[in-house]
Amino acid sequence: MKKHVFRILLASILTGFVFLPENSVAQKDELKAKIDSISKLVQGTVGIGIMDLKSGETLYLNEKHQFPMQSVFKFPLGMAVLDQVDKGKLSLDQKIHVKKEDLNPDTWSPLQKKFPEGNLDLSLRELLTYTVSLSDNNTCDILFRLVGGPRNVNKYMQSIGVKGINIVATEAEMAKNWDVQFTNWCRPPAMIQLLDVFHQGKKLSKSSTEFLMKIMTETPTGLNRIKGLLPENTKVAHKTGSSGTNDKGISAAFNDAGIVTMPNGKSIAIVAFVSNTPADEKTRDMVIAQISRAAWDYYSR
């Protein structure tokens, strides 16, 4: 019997395949079924991506659907800006002048609320913090201008091998027309891939990776989403994204995407896209939180 088991293990190593015990397969199927059941509570379209960043094991729901990202796209924007910093084209300490005209009062903007008259100089480091950590729409569009527009961010994504993300419109352009938000879309596997690339630290310098990780971890947004049901003080580096609701009470996008660090040393990437749902915010929060907790329980084995 022992020789038989040894031969199976040896064959697994030589062929590159891993033969999982039946209970592991059953547990993953159970997780899939649980996620599918939870997702139905929002009565919309839910896209899920989960990845063990060490083993590479993945699980997806609606992986081919193109989900509107809303502010989740500020994460790839942050990577594109920091790539320019690493190449010496920009500096985190350089100052950017912010005029009053740069600060639209009719959008989400902590900077505009603090400095309604504008006319101040902010470092690129501060602009990134406002954009990624506080999800400021005005500073987001300042950064887009700094790197040559959304399409250059799109080109950067393609240059690092990430497909299935489309970034073509600014926050100001999305605000003008409800349908424009759907042009900034992402498939769950693409965001999982980007989180994996970011976690590996091979595309950005160590200092840039650590800085972006820091401001994504310190974000005060979306505390009831991925983090909602996880143990207190769990480290989650994430970026949320939310649309408003239209005149029919439908929310186009309610999202969260990030990296969860677990006590057992594992890191898992979780992507949750909730789209075209009539559910209230509490229900949307609950669905993302319950799915994230299910992933936590599965990878805590």
C-alpha angles and dihedrals in degrees: 000000000000090000090052092053090046091053091051092050092046091050089050092055095044095047097040093239124124116214107213121206114253093251091058091055090046092050092051091049088050090052091050091050091048093051092047091051094048092047092059090067092079094053090221138086116298126191119194133184124179126176135177098223092208103046096027093230109157140190126191140186119196090353095170097050118107106230123194106246103199107180095353083086088071087076094062088040089055090051091049092051092048090049087060089049091052090051091052094245092113135023129214088224097051116113123237119197113230115204127199089250088061091062113075107196092204097068137064104284125146087183093057091048090052097041107022092168094051113197096133138120119237129183119241086245090060093046091053091049092051091046103044103025100035096026093229110183096202095053088045091062091045088057091047089056090047093058096040101265139301094298091063089055087051090052090051090054090053092046091059091048100256112141128179097053121107120189115174109133135063126226090258091053092049091051092058098059131022093220095055092075089067090063089066097067140155137189114224095243091055093055090045088052091050092050089050092050090049093048092051089058093215101121099046129043119263092254093049092047091050093047094051091044089052097052091044090052094047095050114127093204125103098011090157096052121066091353095043101099101017120111114281115274093019108158110241122171103195149146124218130202131192138176126201122247124265127231089277092057094252121144112213098196137014109163148161131181129177155115121278120202113209131204092243090063096258123129119204130190116220126190121184121180117179114186141175095007131153091200119118122250094261091056092046090051091048094052094052091044094049093048091049091049090050089054090048092052092048094051093042091071 
